[in-house]
């Protein structure tokens, strides 16, 4: 997968977390993710269609998810109730919407699907696409991952 396709997702993630939530997100070293997620994780999955297609996944452990939604809702959230889950899905929409805008400036047009929420054990796999995982450190104690599983349709 080309860096020109991945970078807009990284730019959008940092921008949305910083501007919308006041969270300083520090990108850590990307890697290929092949292992499964445990039941301590929440995954927000969004499909990507257009000139590139596949999935983009935001992964949070439960503690980080509660911290993020507390900032989004501007009140302390102590459980992953419907409001908290909806807020996390909206975060996925904001990040991917911003990513689509950045990609469009390079004449790469995509659309995104509605987010799906996965809780518990899961394995993410998109045929013919590697799962590039980019971890982000959110302050001192929290971490989230964005997993980009896309293939460039122009190559097919």
C-alpha positions as CSV (number, residue, x, y, z in Angstrom):
1,X,0.0,0.0,0.0
2,X,1.4,3.4,-1.0
3,X,2.2,6.0,1.7
4,X,0.2,8.5,-0.3
5,X,-2.9,6.4,0.5
6,X,-2.1,5.8,4.2
7,X,-0.9,9.4,5.1
8,X,-4.3,11.1,4.7
9,X,-5.7,8.7,7.4
10,X,-2.9,9.6,9.7
11,X,-3.2,13.3,9.1
12,X,-7.0,13.2,9.7
13,X,-6.6,11.2,12.9
14,X,-4.2,13.7,14.4
15,X,-6.3,16.6,13.2
16,X,-9.6,15.3,14.5
17,X,-8.2,14.2,17.9
18,X,-6.4,17.6,18.3
19,X,-9.0,20.0,17.0
20,X,-12.2,18.3,18.1
21,X,-11.1,16.7,21.4
22,X,-7.9,18.6,22.5
23,X,-6.0,15.3,22.5
24,X,-2.3,15.4,21.5
25,X,-1.9,12.1,19.5
26,X,1.7,11.0,19.0
27,X,2.1,8.5,16.2
28,X,4.2,5.4,17.0
29,X,6.0,3.0,14.6
30,X,3.6,1.4,12.1
31,X,3.5,-2.4,11.7
32,X,1.7,-5.2,9.9
33,X,-1.1,-6.4,12.2
34,X,-1.9,-10.1,11.9
35,X,-3.1,-11.0,15.4
36,X,-6.6,-11.0,16.7
37,X,-8.3,-8.5,19.0
38,X,-9.2,-9.5,22.5
39,X,-12.5,-9.0,24.3
40,X,-11.0,-5.9,26.0
41,X,-11.2,-4.0,22.7
42,X,-13.7,-1.9,20.9
43,X,-13.4,-1.7,17.1
44,X,-15.0,0.9,14.9
45,X,-15.0,-0.5,11.4
46,X,-15.7,1.7,8.3
47,X,-15.7,0.5,4.8
48,X,-14.0,2.4,2.0
49,X,-15.2,2.3,-1.6
50,X,-14.0,4.2,-4.7
51,X,-10.5,4.3,-6.2
52,X,-9.2,2.5,-3.1
53,X,-11.4,0.0,-1.2
54,X,-11.3,-2.0,1.9
55,X,-11.6,-1.3,5.6
56,X,-10.3,1.2,8.1
57,X,-10.6,0.2,11.8
58,X,-10.1,2.3,14.9
59,X,-9.2,0.1,17.9
60,X,-9.4,1.1,21.5
61,X,-9.1,-0.7,24.8
62,X,-12.1,-0.1,27.0
63,X,-10.2,2.4,29.3
64,X,-9.1,4.5,26.4
65,X,-12.5,4.3,24.7
66,X,-14.1,5.7,27.9
67,X,-11.5,8.5,28.2
68,X,-12.1,9.5,24.5
69,X,-15.9,9.5,24.8
70,X,-15.8,11.4,28.0
71,X,-14.0,14.2,26.1
72,X,-16.4,13.9,23.2
73,X,-19.5,14.1,25.5
74,X,-17.9,16.7,27.8
75,X,-18.9,14.6,30.9
76,X,-17.4,11.6,32.7
77,X,-18.5,8.4,31.0
78,X,-18.1,5.3,33.2
79,X,-19.6,2.7,31.0
80,X,-19.9,1.9,27.3
81,X,-23.6,2.7,27.0
82,X,-25.4,3.6,23.8
83,X,-24.3,7.3,24.0
84,X,-20.7,6.3,24.4
85,X,-20.8,3.8,21.5
86,X,-22.5,6.3,19.3
87,X,-19.8,8.9,20.1
88,X,-17.1,6.4,19.1
89,X,-18.8,5.7,15.8
90,X,-19.1,9.4,15.1
91,X,-15.4,9.7,15.8
92,X,-14.8,7.2,13.1
93,X,-17.0,9.1,10.7
94,X,-15.1,12.4,11.4
95,X,-11.7,10.8,10.9
96,X,-12.7,9.1,7.6
97,X,-14.6,12.1,6.4
98,X,-11.5,14.2,6.9
99,X,-9.4,11.5,5.2
100,X,-11.6,11.5,2.2
101,X,-11.2,15.3,1.9
102,X,-7.4,15.0,2.1
103,X,-7.4,12.2,-0.5
104,X,-9.6,14.3,-2.8
105,X,-6.9,16.9,-3.0
106,X,-4.7,14.3,-4.6
107,X,-7.5,13.3,-7.0
108,X,-8.2,10.0,-5.1
109,X,-12.0,9.8,-4.6
110,X,-13.5,7.6,-2.0
111,X,-16.8,7.1,-0.1
112,X,-17.1,5.6,3.3
113,X,-19.8,3.3,4.7
114,X,-21.6,3.7,8.0
115,X,-19.5,2.6,10.9
116,X,-19.9,-0.9,12.5
117,X,-19.0,-1.6,16.1
118,X,-17.3,-4.8,17.1
119,X,-16.8,-5.7,20.8
120,X,-14.9,-8.8,21.8
121,X,-12.7,-11.2,20.0
122,X,-12.2,-10.4,16.3
123,X,-9.9,-10.9,13.4
124,X,-9.8,-8.2,10.7
125,X,-8.8,-9.4,7.2
126,X,-9.3,-7.8,3.8
127,X,-8.4,-10.1,0.9
128,X,-5.4,-8.9,-1.1
129,X,-4.7,-6.1,1.4
130,X,-2.2,-6.0,4.3
131,X,-3.4,-4.6,7.6
132,X,-1.2,-1.6,8.3
133,X,-1.5,-0.7,12.0
134,X,-0.5,2.7,13.1
135,X,-0.6,3.1,16.9
136,X,-1.2,6.5,18.5
137,X,-0.2,7.4,22.0
138,X,-2.9,9.6,23.5
139,X,-1.3,11.4,26.4
140,X,0.6,9.4,29.0
141,X,-1.8,6.5,29.6
142,X,-3.8,5.8,26.6
143,X,-3.3,4.3,23.2
144,X,-5.4,3.8,20.1
145,X,-4.7,2.1,16.8
146,X,-5.8,2.9,13.3
147,X,-5.7,-0.1,11.0
148,X,-5.7,0.6,7.3
149,X,-6.6,-2.4,5.1
150,X,-7.0,-0.9,1.6
151,X,-6.2,-2.0,-1.9
152,X,-5.7,0.4,-4.8
153,X,-8.3,-0.5,-7.5
154,X,-6.1,1.2,-10.2
155,X,-3.6,-1.6,-9.8
156,X,-6.2,-4.4,-10.5
